[in-house]
Amino acid sequence: MQKPRTFIDKLFLIIKGLGMGAANKVPGVSGGIVAFVAGFYEEFIYSLQKINLKAFKLLFNGRFKSFYRYVNGQFLTLLIFGMLVSYFSVSKILDYFLAKDELFVWATFFGMIIGSIYFIAIDFKHWNRGTITAGIFGLIVGISISFLSPAKENDNLLFIFLCGIISVSGMTLPGLSGSFILILLGNYVLLLVDSVNSLYDTMAEMIKGDFSFIQNHVRLRTLKILAIFTLGSATGLVTLSHLLGYVLKHYKYITTSVIIGFITGSLGVVWPWKNAIYVKDEIGNIAIDSNGDKVIRNYERYMPDFNNSETWWAIMFIVLGIGLLIGLERYGKSRARNK
C-alpha cells in the first residue's frame, strides 16, 4: 500500500502540474518530459489507465470514495489542478517572456531538454540492438516532425475533437509536443490562445456580474470550440494511457528507448536561435490574434553568433535549464529512496 502523502508531497504534486501545464502550452516542449524526469510518469499513466469500465460502475453506483481510491484520485486531482492553474497563470507569464525575451526562454527549455536526455539515458542500462534501433527510430521521427510544414486553421468541430485527441500526446508521450502538433495542424492559436483567452475573459465578466457574452455569437462559438477540444483531450488522455500502459508493461525497454529518441529529436523544435515566420492574410498583412500578438506559423533556424553578448547570455540560460533538471532529478531520486 502506498504511504499517505504529506503536505509537502501534495504541494510538489501541484507544482509538477504547473510545470506540465506550462510545458504543454509551449510549442516544442512536452509536458510528458516533466512527468518522465520528475519520476511520476508511470504513476501518471497507470492512474489514467484506471479510468475504465470498473471506475464508471463505481461512480454510477454512488460509491464515490471507492471510485476516488481506485483511480488514485488524490494524485490526479492535485496534478490536474496544477495544470489548470498553470493555463491561467504560469502560461500567461510564459507568453509575456516569449514576447519580451524569446531567445532566453527557448534557451532555458533547450537546456532542460538536454538535461532530461542526459539523466534518462544515463539511468537506462538496457541498450542492445533492439533498443538502439528503437531509439534511432524515435530520433528520426522526432527530427522529421520538427521540419513539417503547418496546415491552415480549421474550426470544423469534428476536426477540433481530433485535435484534442492528438494534442494530448504531449502529456502522455515525452518528447512529442502537443502544442507543436497543434501548430502543424494549424489550430494552435485558435485552441491554445483565442479559446483559452475567451474562457478567461468570460469568467472575469461573470465574476463582475456581466453576462453580455451570451449575445456575443463569436465568443459563444469560441467557447463551444474550447469545450469540444477539452472533450477530445479527455478522450485522448484516457485512450492513450490504456495503450501506453500496455506498452510499458510488455515492452518497457523498447518504449523507453523510443522516448529517449523522441526527446533528442525534439531539440530541433526548441533550438533557441531562430526567426519566426508569421501567418499572413490574403493581402499579405501579418495576422494578429485576440491579444494583439503576431501569429507565428513556423521558425527559420540559424547558427548563433559567438561575437554577440546575447549569445553568451543564452548559453547561460541553457546551463540554467540543465541546472533546473539536476534539481528535479535529485529531488525525484531522494523521494524514491524515502518511499
C-alpha positions in Angstrom: 0.0 0.0 0.0 1.3 3.5 -0.9 2.2 5.7 2.0 -0.1 8.7 2.7 1.1 11.9 1.1 2.4 14.6 3.3 1.5 18.3 2.8 4.9 18.8 1.1 4.2 15.9 -1.3 0.8 17.4 -2.2 2.4 20.8 -2.7 5.0 19.3 -5.0 2.4 17.5 -7.0 0.6 20.8 -7.7 3.9 22.4 -8.7 4.6 19.4 -11.0 1.1 20.0 -12.5 2.1 23.7 -13.0 5.2 22.5 -14.8 3.3 20.1 -17.0 0.7 22.7 -17.9 3.2 25.3 -18.8 5.3 22.9 -20.8 2.3 21.7 -22.7 1.5 25.2 -23.9 5.0 26.0 -25.2 5.5 24.7 -28.8 8.3 22.1 -28.9 8.2 21.3 -25.2 6.4 18.2 -23.9 4.6 18.1 -20.6 5.4 14.4 -20.6 9.1 15.2 -20.2 8.3 16.9 -16.8 6.5 13.7 -15.7 9.2 11.4 -17.0 12.2 13.3 -15.5 10.4 14.1 -12.2 9.8 10.4 -11.7 6.0 10.2 -11.7 5.4 9.3 -15.4 4.4 5.6 -14.8 2.1 6.5 -11.9 0.5 9.2 -14.1 -0.1 6.7 -17.0 -1.3 3.9 -14.7 -3.6 6.2 -12.8 -5.2 7.4 -16.1 -5.5 3.7 -17.1 -7.7 3.1 -14.0 -10.4 5.3 -15.6 -12.2 2.3 -17.1 -15.5 0.5 -17.0 -15.0 -0.6 -13.4 -14.4 3.0 -12.4 -17.6 4.2 -14.1 -19.5 1.4 -12.4 -18.3 2.6 -9.0 -19.2 6.1 -9.9 -22.7 5.4 -11.2 -23.4 3.2 -8.2 -22.7 6.1 -5.9 -19.5 4.6 -4.4 -17.6 7.8 -4.7 -14.9 7.0 -2.1 -14.2 3.7 -3.7 -14.0 5.4 -7.1 -11.6 8.1 -5.8 -9.3 5.4 -4.3 -9.5 3.2 -7.4 -8.4 5.9 -9.8 -5.7 7.3 -7.5 -7.9 10.3 -7.2 -5.7 12.4 -4.9 -2.7 12.1 -7.3 -4.8 13.0 -10.4 -6.8 15.8 -8.7 -3.7 17.6 -7.4 -1.8 17.2 -10.7 -4.7 18.3 -12.9 -5.4 21.2 -10.5 -1.8 22.4 -11.0 -2.3 22.1 -14.8 -5.5 24.1 -14.8 -4.0 26.8 -12.6 -1.0 26.9 -15.0 -3.2 27.8 -18.0 -4.4 30.9 -16.3 -1.1 31.9 -14.5 2.2 30.4 -15.4 1.3 30.1 -19.1 0.4 33.8 -19.1 3.8 34.6 -17.7 5.4 32.5 -20.3 3.5 34.3 -23.0 4.9 37.6 -21.7 8.5 36.4 -21.6 8.2 34.7 -25.0 7.2 38.1 -26.4 9.9 40.1 -24.5 12.9 37.7 -24.3 12.1 34.8 -26.6 15.7 33.7 -27.1 16.3 33.2 -23.3 13.0 31.3 -22.8 13.9 28.9 -25.7 17.5 28.6 -24.3 16.2 27.6 -20.9 13.9 24.9 -22.3 16.7 23.7 -24.6 18.9 23.3 -21.5 16.1 21.4 -19.7 15.6 19.0 -22.5 19.4 18.4 -22.8 19.4 17.7 -19.0 16.5 15.3 -19.4 18.2 13.4 -22.2 21.3 13.0 -20.1 19.5 11.8 -17.0 17.2 9.4 -18.8 19.9 7.9 -20.9 22.4 7.5 -18.0 19.9 5.6 -15.9 18.9 3.4 -18.8 21.0 0.2 -18.6 19.4 -1.9 -21.3 21.0 -0.8 -24.6 21.1 -3.6 -27.1 20.5 -4.0 -30.9 16.7 -3.8 -30.4 16.7 -0.7 -28.1 19.3 1.1 -30.1 17.2 0.6 -33.3 14.1 1.8 -31.5 16.0 4.8 -30.2 17.2 5.7 -33.7 13.6 5.3 -35.0 12.4 7.7 -32.3 15.1 10.2 -33.1 14.3 10.2 -36.9 10.6 10.6 -36.2 11.3 13.4 -33.7 13.5 15.3 -36.2 11.1 14.7 -39.1 8.2 16.2 -37.1 10.2 19.3 -36.3 10.6 20.1 -40.0 7.0 19.5 -41.2 5.1 22.5 -42.6 2.0 23.6 -40.7 -1.6 23.4 -42.2 -4.2 26.2 -42.2 -6.6 26.9 -39.4 -9.7 24.7 -39.4 -12.6 25.2 -37.0 -14.7 22.2 -38.0 -15.9 20.7 -34.7 -15.0 17.1 -35.7 -11.5 18.2 -36.6 -11.4 20.2 -33.3 -12.3 17.0 -31.4 -9.5 15.1 -33.3 -7.1 17.9 -32.4 -7.9 17.4 -28.8 -7.1 13.6 -29.0 -3.9 14.2 -30.9 -2.6 17.2 -28.9 -2.8 15.4 -25.6 0.1 13.3 -26.7 2.3 15.9 -25.2 1.3 14.8 -21.7 1.5 11.1 -22.4 4.5 10.9 -24.8 7.6 12.6 -23.5 9.4 14.4 -26.4 6.3 14.8 -28.5 5.0 18.3 -28.0 1.2 18.6 -28.1 1.5 22.4 -28.8 3.8 21.9 -31.7 1.4 19.2 -33.1 -1.4 21.9 -32.9 0.9 24.3 -34.9 1.3 21.6 -37.6 -2.5 21.0 -37.6 -2.9 24.8 -38.0 -5.0 25.3 -34.8 -2.5 26.4 -32.1 -3.7 30.0 -32.0 -7.4 29.0 -32.2 -7.2 26.4 -29.4 -4.5 27.5 -27.0 -4.7 31.3 -27.4 -8.0 32.5 -28.6 -10.2 29.9 -27.0 -8.4 30.0 -23.6 -8.5 33.8 -23.6 -12.2 33.7 -24.4 -12.8 31.5 -21.4 -10.6 33.7 -19.2 -12.5 36.9 -20.3 -15.9 35.2 -19.9 -15.1 34.0 -16.3 -13.8 37.5 -15.5 -17.0 39.1 -16.8 -19.3 36.6 -15.0 -17.5 37.4 -11.7 -18.3 41.1 -12.3 -22.0 40.1 -13.0 -21.6 40.9 -16.7 -23.4 38.2 -18.8 -23.4 40.1 -22.1 -21.2 37.4 -23.7 -24.5 35.4 -24.1 -25.3 37.8 -27.0 -21.8 37.5 -28.4 -22.0 34.8 -31.1 -18.3 34.9 -31.9 -17.5 34.3 -28.1 -20.0 31.5 -27.8 -18.6 29.8 -30.9 -15.1 30.0 -29.5 -16.3 28.6 -26.1 -18.0 25.8 -27.9 -14.8 25.1 -29.8 -12.9 25.0 -26.5 -15.5 22.6 -25.0 -15.1 20.2 -27.9 -11.3 20.4 -27.7 -11.4 19.7 -24.0 -13.7 16.7 -24.6 -11.3 15.4 -27.3 -8.3 15.9 -25.0 -10.0 14.0 -22.2 -10.9 11.2 -24.6 -7.3 11.1 -25.9 -5.8 11.1 -22.4 -7.8 8.1 -21.3 -7.4 6.0 -24.5 -3.7 6.8 -24.9 -3.0 6.0 -21.3 -4.5 2.5 -21.8 -2.4 1.9 -24.9 0.8 3.2 -23.2 0.0 1.2 -20.0 0.0 -1.9 -22.1 3.2 -0.9 -24.0 5.0 0.0 -20.8 4.1 -3.3 -19.2 5.1 -5.5 -22.1 7.7 -3.5 -24.0 9.2 -1.2 -21.3 12.8 -1.0 -22.5 11.8 -0.6 -26.2 9.3 2.1 -25.2 11.9 4.0 -23.1 14.5 3.9 -25.9 11.9 5.3 -28.4 11.1 8.1 -25.8 14.8 8.9 -25.5 15.0 9.2 -29.3 11.8 11.4 -29.4 13.2 13.8 -26.8 16.5 14.1 -28.6 14.7 14.8 -31.9 12.6 17.5 -30.2 15.8 19.6 -29.7 15.3 20.7 -33.3 12.0 22.3 -32.4 13.3 24.2 -29.4 16.6 25.4 -30.9 16.9 28.8 -29.4 18.4 30.7 -32.4 15.6 31.1 -34.8 13.4 33.7 -36.6 9.7 33.5 -36.5 7.8 33.0 -39.8 4.4 34.7 -39.4 0.9 33.9 -40.7 -0.2 36.3 -43.4 -3.7 37.1 -44.6 -4.9 37.2 -48.3 -3.4 40.7 -48.9 -0.1 40.0 -47.2 -0.6 41.5 -43.8 0.7 39.7 -40.7 -2.2 38.0 -38.9 -2.9 39.3 -35.3 -4.5 37.2 -32.5 -7.0 38.4 -29.9 -4.2 39.6 -27.7 -2.8 41.8 -30.4 0.2 39.4 -30.9 1.5 38.3 -34.3 0.5 34.8 -35.2 3.6 32.5 -35.7 3.4 29.8 -38.4 6.8 28.3 -38.1 10.5 29.1 -37.4 13.6 29.6 -39.5 16.7 28.3 -37.6 20.2 29.8 -37.8 23.6 29.3 -36.1 24.4 31.6 -33.2 26.9 34.5 -33.5 29.5 34.0 -30.7 30.7 37.6 -31.1 27.3 38.7 -29.8 27.0 39.0 -26.0 23.3 37.9 -26.2 24.5 34.5 -27.5 26.6 34.0 -24.3 23.6 35.1 -22.1 21.5 32.5 -24.0 24.2 29.8 -23.3 24.0 30.8 -19.6 20.2 30.2 -19.7 20.9 26.8 -21.3 23.1 26.0 -18.3 20.4 27.2 -16.0 17.9 24.9 -17.7 20.3 22.0 -17.2 20.7 23.0 -13.5 16.9 23.0 -13.0 16.8 19.4 -14.3 19.6 18.4 -12.0 17.5 19.7 -9.1 14.4 17.9 -10.3 16.3 14.7 -10.8 17.9 14.8 -7.3 14.5 15.5 -5.7 12.9 12.6 -7.6 15.7 10.2 -6.5 15.5 11.3 -2.9 11.8 10.8 -2.9 12.2 7.3 -4.4 14.7 6.4 -1.7 12.4 7.6 1.1 9.4 5.6 -0.1 
